[in-house]
Structure formats: C-alpha cells, structure tokens
Amino acid sequence: MAEIERQDTGLAAIRSVPLAAPFGWLKAGLADALAHPGPSLFYGVCFALMGAAIYVTLKHAYQYVSALVTGFFIVGPFLAIGLYDLSRRRERGEPVVLAHSLDAWRPNVGSIGIFALVLAVILLVWARASLIVFALFYTSPTLDTFLAQVFSLENVEFLLAYACVGGFFAALVFAISVVAIPMMLDRNTDGIVAALTSLKACSTNPGPMLVWGALIVLLTAVGFALCFAGLAITVPIIGHASWHAYRALVEK
C-alpha cells in the first residue's frame, strides 16, 4: 500500500509512488484514449493544428517558431483540461461526451482562469528569453541553415544555453502544474493551494516526477518530429495519463 504523507499546511495529503508509476499512468491514459477515441482525438487534432498553424504562419521567423512550439510545454497543462474531464467522467462511470468536456472549467472558472493567466505570463517571459538566446548566437541565418547546424551539432554552445534556459521554464511549470489543474477541476480548489500541492507532490516523489517529466518531453518530441501530426496521438495519451498521475499522487 502506498505510503501517505499527511500535511500540516492544510494541503491535500500526498502519496509516495514507485519509480515506475509513470508508466502505469501512461498505460491508463492509453486505455482512456482507446475507450473513447473520438473525443480524445478531437483534442489531439486541435494540438496538431495549432502546431502546424504556428509553423506555417511564422516559418520565415524560425526563432518565433521555436519559442512558441516549445511553449506547448508551458500552456499544455491548461489546454488539456478537456482530456482530464474525459478521464474523470470515465472513472466515475458518467457519459463520456465531447460537449461536456468543452466547458469543464466553468465550475471553477475564476481559479482556473487565474492559473491560466499565470501560465500565459510565463510563456511570454519564456518567448522573450528564447529570442535573447537566439540573438546571442545568431544574426539572421535561414531556417535551413539553422536546422542544419542544430542537427549536425555544429553550435553546441547554443543548444546547451537554449536547453538550460528552456529547461528552467519547463521545470518551473511542471513543478507548479503537474497535478494543479486536474485538482482544480476535481475539487474546485484555488490556484495557490493547487500549485503548492503540485510542488509537494514533486518534492515527495522526485524520482517518479523526473521519469514522468522525461516521458512527457519524449512523447511530445515524437509528436513534433512527425510534423506535428503525431501530437494528435501523443497529446491525448499524455493528457489522460496526467489525470491518472493526479489521482495516484493526491489523496482524496
């Protein structure tokens, strides 16, 4: 039986989970996606179309494409709220209908809206930081030249700097949101309590959370590598799995 750590701060109790737990969350997320493929695929296609739209619109400004595409990791927890609701409904034995999930945020619109605004601000700061890193290493190369250097590892200094700066923002958002939005959806809690609970979940389970974060990055990268079309498959699995991560980590 999982060990439960009781809090003295009024936060929900956090379970300690095994290192391999994230793989179980992915398995449960895949089961949710397969059980109701239509609604899940809808959200996946929306993510794929957003990525493709960013690329087509800004393909001549590769530095903006990079900043906004990697911004998926920042705003993704909010955009996947419909997927959390689908998993919650399946768990409860309720009808799993796309229409119900489209406004799942309504019961706690204030807290979820403020949290989404925080994520948006972080995205804007990251976008600015991304442009600064690009400006430090490049003047105005073409997209083909830039990609050639990236894949050939000719500019390792840039890759390291970009990974460090981007990793900081990704880790920050992951730490405050890994269970925050599912918790706000499920319990109508405010954003501060949800973020603190998320931080406690990460500090209580550093190993599993590192594995979970790595799996999210890997699956999202696979979606990007397939010209964004892969996001139609990987995003629903990640979104559903995130609900199961919340249910496994946060005690009722």
Stockholm file with secondary structure:
# STOCKHOLM 1.0

chainA/1-252         MAEIERQDTGLAAIRSVPLAAPFGWLKAGLADALAHPGPSLFYGVCFALMGAAIYVTLKHAYQYVSALVTGFFIVGPFLAIGLYDLSRRRERGEPVVLAHSLDAWRPNVGSIGIFALVLAVILLVWARASLIVFALFYTSPTLDTFLAQVFSLENVEFLLAYACVGGFFAALVFAISVVAIPMMLDRNTDGIVAALTSLKACSTNPGPMLVWGALIVLLTAVGFALCFAGLAITVPIIGHASWHAYRALVEK
#=GR chainA/1-252 SS CCCEECCSSSCCCEECCCTTHHHHHHHHHHHHHHHSHHHHHHHHHHHHHHHHHHHHHHTTCHHHHHHHHHTHHHHHHHHTHHHHHHHHHHHHTCCCCHHHHHTTTGGGHHHHHHHHHHHHHHHHHHHHHHHHHHHHHCSSCCHHHHHHHHHHTCCHHHHHHHHHHHHHHHHHHHHHHTTHHHHHHHHCCCHHHHHHHHHHHHHHCHHHHHHHHHHHHHHHHHHHHTTTTTHHHHHHHHHHHHHHHHHHHBCC
#=GC SS_cons         CCCEECCSSSCCCEECCCTTHHHHHHHHHHHHHHHSHHHHHHHHHHHHHHHHHHHHHHTTCHHHHHHHHHTHHHHHHHHTHHHHHHHHHHHHTCCCCHHHHHTTTGGGHHHHHHHHHHHHHHHHHHHHHHHHHHHHHCSSCCHHHHHHHHHHTCCHHHHHHHHHHHHHHHHHHHHHHTTHHHHHHHHCCCHHHHHHHHHHHHHHCHHHHHHHHHHHHHHHHHHHHTTTTTHHHHHHHHHHHHHHHHHHHBCC
//
